[in-house]
Amino acid sequence: MAHEFCTTEQDGHLLKVTINRPEVMNALHPPANLELAQVFDSFANDPELWVAVVTGAGDRAFSAGNDLKFQASGQRVSMPPSGFAGLTSRFDLTKPVIAAVNGLAMGGGFEIALACDIIIAADTATFALPEPNVGLAALAGGLHRLPREIGLKRALGMILTARRVSAAEGKELGFVNEVVPAAELMTAAKRWADLILKCSPMSIRASKDAVYRGLDEPTLRAALEGQAKYPAVTAMLKSEDLIEGPLAFAQKRPPKWKGR
């Protein structure tokens, strides 16, 4: 399938998605958001795709966020139900998504990365929620995800100042998993993806589902008591992989995961 504002590349069970608007620092306008929403719809529904990596074209920007020039032009602004880049309001995706942040991740670009499960950053990457500088607010998840991920005071230290944070500080604050030289970014992202792909995809989805749903539970006890009813956990407990894993272990061979 041809895309206008992104490119996709499948490598086995891995999908690489590249935001492809380098002329505007990979900023997104409504047509790009809709296209990415369709890409991630397809990813979610394809049984052969287990992990995704999202990055930006070029070496300057992961994404500069919302295309303000498009918005200022007076053209109609809309958003798909799954949110910015088709990710920031996608709460039912149990397949893991890795952000490979190759440059600026500003505003909505940072919110895309925060909506991913793992963030790998080039040492040249920069993060910020600068919306207050232009009379806006980070309402695509940044104001809610960042405090949950790094704590209230640290998050407000970024949000209320709109300041830029380096990849190294992002790792220190806790929202970046690993910082690597820019030339090694995609190799590092692939290394993380390969580690995930060695595991049962049913177990990975159950784990992700339990983590995020558990965070919404009022107490730890409620999370423990409710997790058996979470959809991906239920699917794992009924899966062929649940039989294959212990069988492969007993037979001293690598498991042959089916993802079902």
C-alpha positions in Angstrom: 0.0 0.0 0.0 1.4 3.4 -1.1 1.6 6.2 1.5 2.0 9.9 1.0 3.1 11.1 4.4 4.9 8.0 5.8 6.7 5.0 4.7 6.3 1.4 6.0 8.7 -1.5 5.9 8.0 -5.0 7.1 10.9 -7.2 8.4 9.4 -10.5 9.5 7.1 -9.7 12.4 8.5 -6.2 12.8 6.9 -3.1 11.1 9.0 0.1 10.7 6.9 3.2 10.3 8.7 6.4 9.2 7.0 9.8 9.3 7.9 11.3 6.0 7.4 15.0 5.9 11.0 16.2 6.4 10.4 19.5 4.6 8.3 20.5 7.7 10.4 18.7 10.3 7.9 15.8 10.1 5.1 17.9 11.6 1.7 16.4 11.1 -1.4 17.8 9.5 -4.9 16.1 9.4 -4.2 14.1 6.2 -0.9 12.8 7.8 -2.7 11.9 11.0 -5.4 10.1 9.1 -2.8 8.1 7.1 -0.9 7.1 10.2 -4.1 6.1 11.9 -4.8 3.7 9.0 -1.3 2.4 9.2 -1.6 1.6 12.9 -5.1 0.1 12.3 -3.5 -2.3 9.9 -0.7 -3.0 12.3 -3.1 -3.8 15.1 -5.2 -6.1 12.9 -2.4 -8.0 11.1 -1.7 -11.3 13.0 1.8 -11.4 11.4 2.9 -8.1 12.8 4.0 -8.2 16.4 6.1 -5.1 17.1 6.4 -1.7 15.5 9.1 0.9 15.4 8.2 4.5 14.6 10.8 7.1 13.6 11.1 10.3 11.5 12.6 10.8 8.0 15.9 12.6 7.9 18.2 13.4 10.8 16.7 16.7 12.0 13.4 15.7 13.5 11.4 12.8 14.8 8.4 15.1 14.6 8.0 18.8 15.3 4.4 18.1 16.3 1.3 19.8 15.0 1.7 21.5 11.6 1.0 25.1 12.9 1.4 26.6 9.4 -1.4 24.3 8.1 -3.5 25.3 11.1 -2.8 29.0 10.6 -3.9 28.7 7.0 -7.5 28.4 8.0 -7.9 24.9 6.6 -10.2 22.5 8.5 -8.4 20.8 11.3 -9.6 17.3 12.4 -8.2 14.4 14.3 -8.8 10.7 13.9 -10.3 8.9 17.0 -7.0 7.2 17.6 -5.4 10.6 18.1 -2.2 12.3 16.9 -0.3 10.1 14.5 -2.9 7.5 15.1 -1.3 6.7 18.5 -2.0 9.2 21.2 -5.6 8.1 21.9 -5.1 4.4 20.8 -5.7 2.7 24.2 -6.5 -0.8 23.0 -3.2 -1.6 21.2 -1.6 -4.4 23.1 1.2 -4.9 20.6 4.4 -3.0 21.6 5.5 0.1 19.8 9.1 1.5 20.0 9.9 5.2 19.3 13.3 5.7 17.6 13.7 9.4 18.2 16.2 10.7 15.7 16.0 14.5 16.3 13.5 17.0 17.5 10.5 15.6 19.3 8.5 18.7 20.0 4.9 19.1 21.2 2.8 16.5 19.4 6.1 14.8 18.4 7.0 14.2 22.0 3.4 13.1 22.7 3.8 10.5 19.9 7.0 9.2 21.6 5.3 9.2 25.0 2.4 7.1 23.6 5.0 4.4 22.6 6.0 1.8 25.1 9.8 2.2 24.7 11.8 5.3 23.7 15.2 4.9 22.1 16.9 8.3 21.5 19.7 9.4 19.3 22.2 11.5 21.3 21.1 14.4 19.1 17.5 14.2 20.1 15.6 16.9 21.9 12.3 16.8 23.7 9.9 19.5 24.8 6.2 20.4 25.2 6.4 24.0 23.9 2.7 24.5 23.3 2.4 27.4 25.9 4.8 29.4 23.8 2.2 29.6 21.0 -0.9 29.8 23.2 -1.7 26.1 23.2 -1.4 23.1 25.6 -0.2 19.6 25.1 -3.7 18.0 25.1 -2.7 15.0 23.0 -1.6 13.1 26.1 1.6 15.0 27.1 0.0 16.6 30.1 -1.1 13.2 31.4 1.5 10.7 30.3 4.6 12.7 31.3 3.6 13.1 35.0 2.7 9.4 35.1 6.0 8.4 33.6 8.5 10.7 35.5 6.5 12.1 38.5 4.6 15.3 39.0 7.4 17.8 39.9 9.7 16.6 37.2 6.9 16.7 34.6 5.8 20.2 35.7 9.4 21.3 35.5 9.2 20.7 31.8 5.5 21.5 31.1 5.4 24.9 32.9 8.6 26.1 31.4 8.2 24.7 27.9 12.0 24.0 28.1 13.9 21.7 25.8 15.4 18.5 27.3 18.3 16.6 25.8 18.3 12.9 25.2 20.7 12.4 28.1 18.5 14.4 30.5 15.4 12.5 29.2 17.1 9.2 30.2 18.0 10.7 33.6 14.4 11.9 34.1 13.1 8.4 33.1 11.2 8.8 29.9 14.0 7.6 27.6 15.1 4.0 27.8 18.4 4.2 26.0 20.6 6.9 24.3 22.8 5.9 21.4 24.9 7.7 18.8 22.7 8.9 16.0 24.2 6.5 13.5 23.3 3.6 15.7 19.7 4.5 16.4 17.9 2.1 14.2 20.3 -0.7 15.1 19.5 -0.1 18.7 15.8 0.0 18.1 16.0 -3.2 16.2 18.0 -4.8 19.0 15.1 -3.9 21.4 12.5 -5.2 19.0 14.4 -8.5 18.5 14.5 -9.0 22.3 10.7 -8.6 22.4 10.3 -10.9 19.4 12.1 -13.7 21.2 9.2 -13.8 23.7 5.7 -15.1 23.1 3.7 -12.3 21.4 0.7 -13.5 23.5 2.7 -13.0 26.7 4.0 -9.6 25.5 0.5 -8.4 24.8 -0.9 -9.8 28.1 1.9 -8.1 29.9 1.4 -4.7 28.2 -2.4 -5.0 28.7 -2.0 -5.8 32.4 0.5 -3.0 33.0 -1.6 -0.2 31.4 -5.0 -1.4 32.7 -3.5 -2.0 36.1 -2.4 1.6 36.3 -6.0 2.6 35.9 -7.2 0.4 38.8 -7.7 2.2 42.1 -5.5 -0.2 44.1 -2.9 -2.8 43.7 -5.3 -5.4 45.0 -7.9 -4.4 42.4 -5.3 -4.8 39.7 -4.3 -8.2 40.9 -7.8 -9.4 41.3 -9.0 -8.0 37.9 -6.1 -8.9 35.6 -7.4 -12.3 34.7 -10.3 -10.6 32.9 -8.1 -8.2 30.8 -8.6 -9.1 27.1 -5.0 -9.9 26.2 -4.5 -11.9 29.4 -7.6 -13.9 28.6 -6.3 -14.5 25.1 -2.9 -15.6 26.4 -4.5 -18.1 28.8 -6.4 -19.7 25.8 -3.5 -19.6 23.3 -1.5 -22.2 21.6 1.7 -20.4 22.8 0.7 -21.2 26.4 1.3 -24.8 25.5 4.3 -24.3 23.2 6.4 -22.4 25.7 6.6 -25.1 28.5 6.8 -27.8 25.8 9.8 -26.2 24.1 11.4 -25.7 27.5 10.9 -29.3 28.4 12.3 -30.4 25.0 15.3 -28.1 25.3 14.6 -26.3 22.0 13.7 -22.7 21.0 9.9 -22.1 21.1 8.0 -21.7 17.8 5.6 -18.9 18.6 2.4 -18.6 16.6 0.9 -15.5 18.2 -2.4 -17.2 18.8 
